[in-house]
Every structure is written in structure tokens, then in C-alpha cells.
Amino acid sequence: MNKLNKAKQVQIVSALVEGNSLRATARMCSVAFNTVLKLMPEIGQACEDYQRRVLVNLPCKRIQCDEIWSFCYAKEKNVPDELRGKHGFGDVWTWVAIDADTKLVPTWRIGDRNAWHAQHFMYDLASRLANRVQLTSDGHKVYLQAVEFAFGTEIDYAMLVKLYGNDRTQGETRYSPAECIGCHQQKIIGRPNPKHISTSFAERQNLTMRMNMRRFTRLTNAFSKKLDNHRWAVALHFMHYNFCRVHQTLRVTPAMEAGIADHVWSIEEVVALLDSQQAESAA
């Protein structure tokens, strides 16, 4: 059985993290589609395991949270009756936290946009922080209980609630978002600084995700067909974002700015995580 060499693995991963689809990557790298499909869970699992292990005791001070919508298999309205309500079919939300100073993404969670996933998302975030932080979320009500359960009173937490108008100008389509006509701040716990009550960096991260993961592109057939593939693609994306991609403003990677890494990772180093994972599995 032929084994994919390291050079070809690097070529495939480089194509994937730049926003190419699986089939486009296969064509560009002159490999079979199933070869790319097989590598995705292997490298995705390695990236997820590594980040879960090292993204701890983080010196973050200001965290912003948001959720980004996507779907698997089919849009919610098109899911067959026998699959409706099953996890991984229809709407899928990715919960993302980002440090406003280092631009590091310390944690994320894929699931439904409900209280159960909000609580697990917040518990995981709290376990990775070394200090008391100021947290800002949008107005999604499930955050209220989730933040209280995860942090208690050891946090400065505020919501940024946006107000949207209902009217749309002529020529807009049903995919155009409603116009934001204002927002107001709600202090929930502690004493959050009003100057830093914002979700701008989290919303910008949503754009980065849509630009660098083909399966997040809207109005195409590039959506994830299986939830596991969606999960591995997200893990690979954040590995590249946190450790490999130099942030334009910081001039270093988010991991370097947060003190987790001392250099810009190469794709070769990311691929090398596969060897570490296989060694641990064999031990």
C-alpha cells in the first residue's frame, strides 16, 4: 500500500489552509480525492489534540465570543424527515472565543446554538485562562447562565446587544442582513470597562473563517457533507491561524504574541504532528 510522502502531505495541507476545497486540492496536488479525504481527519485530529494540550494557562485579559452559522449534509429546511433533529444534519454552529489583544483563539466548539453547548463552551474557556478577564458576547441569552456557571463572579462580563431594522431597500435579496440601527451595552457581572465592550474582533474572525475554509462559503455546494469533516477542517484552520499565519497588525502569530510559541510554525511542522500522534498511539 502506497504511503503519502511528507512533501505531498505538506502540499495538500498548504492548499487546504488557503481555502481550497477537497476536490480542488486533489486536482492541484495531483492526488486522488480519497487521498485528501483520508488525510483530513488525520491532520485535523492531530491539530485538535495539540491545541487542546498547549492552549492552557493563557494570559488573556479581554475575550470576545461569537457564533458562526453553517450547515452539514443539507440546509435545515431540506433535511429529510428521517434525519431531522439528528446531530450533524442541518444547522451547525461554531462557537469561537478570541483574545482581543493577542488575537489568539483559545477555544472553539461545534454544535447547536443552545444552552448545553454554551455551557460546555464556557467551561472549556474558563479552564484555559490564567487570570480574571473581561468577556464580551453578543445578546444571545444562553450566555447568561453559561458564563455564571463557568466563572461565577470571577469575571467582568458584558453583552453587546445589537438592534436591527426590518425594512430593506429595493434590490436587496433575502440573503442580505438586516440593517444594524444601533447597539447598547449591558453589564452583567463585575465591572467591565465600557471602552472594551466589543465583539468586533470575534466578528472579524468569522470573516477569516469563511475566507479560509471553503466549507463555510455561502451560496455554494462547498458545505460539509459530514460533521466529522467539518470538525477536522475547523481544527486545521485554527492550528494554521494560531501558529502559522503572521497577523498583519501584530507582525507575529497569535501564539507568539500570547507566549505559547517562540517562532512562526511552518506547514512542515504542522504535518509533523502526525508523527507525534502516531508515536503516542503506538506507545
RAWO-V387544 format. One record per pair of residues at least 4 apart in sequence whose ideal C-beta (glycine too) atoms are under 6 Angstrom apart, sorted by the first residue. I is the first residue (numbers start at 0). J is the second residue. Records with the same first field share a line. If there is no record, write none. Layout:
# RAWO-V387544
I->J / J
This chain:
# RAWO-V387544
3->7 / 8
8->270
9->266 / 267 / 270
10->28
11->24 / 28 / 35 / 38
12->266 / 270
13->266
14->19 / 24 / 27
15->24
16->239
18->211 / 213
19->23 / 24
20->213 / 221
21->35
22->32
24->28 / 35
25->30 / 32 / 35
30->34
38->42
39->43 / 231
40->44 / 231
41->273
42->235
43->231 / 234 / 235
45->272 / 273 / 276
46->234 / 235 / 238
47->234
49->272
50->54
53->259
54->105 / 127
55->127
56->129
57->105 / 127 / 128 / 129
58->129
59->98 / 128 / 132
60->132
61->99 / 133 / 195
62->96 / 132 / 134
63->97 / 99 / 135 / 198 / 200 / 201
64->96 / 136
65->95 / 137 / 198 / 201
66->92 / 94 / 112
67->93 / 205
68->92
69->91 / 215
70->74 / 89 / 90 / 91 / 222
71->87 / 91 / 223 / 226 / 229
72->88
73->77 / 78
75->89 / 90
78->82 / 83 / 88 / 89
82->88
87->226
92->112
93->109
94->108 / 120
95->107 / 204
96->105 / 106 / 124
97->104 / 200 / 201 / 204
98->103
99->200
101->253 / 256 / 257
102->246 / 253
103->241 / 253 / 257
104->237
105->127
106->123 / 124 / 127
108->116 / 120
109->230
110->116
111->116
114->141
116->120
117->141 / 145
118->145 / 148
121->145 / 146 / 149
122->149
125->149 / 150
128->132
131->153
133->155 / 191 / 195
134->154 / 156
135->157 / 159 / 196 / 197 / 198
136->142 / 158
137->198
138->158 / 160
141->145
142->146
146->150 / 156
150->154
154->188 / 189
155->189 / 190 / 191
156->187 / 188
157->184 / 186 / 187 / 191 / 196
158->185
159->182 / 196 / 198
160->183
161->179 / 182
162->180 / 181
163->177 / 179
164->177 / 178 / 180
167->171
171->175
184->196
186->191
191->196
198->202
207->211
208->212 / 215
209->215
211->236
212->232 / 236
213->221
214->221 / 222 / 223 / 232
216->221
223->228 / 229
237->241
238->242 / 269
239->243 / 244
240->244
241->253 / 254
242->252 / 254 / 260 / 264
243->264
245->252
249->256
251->255 / 256
252->263
254->259 / 260
255->260
264->268
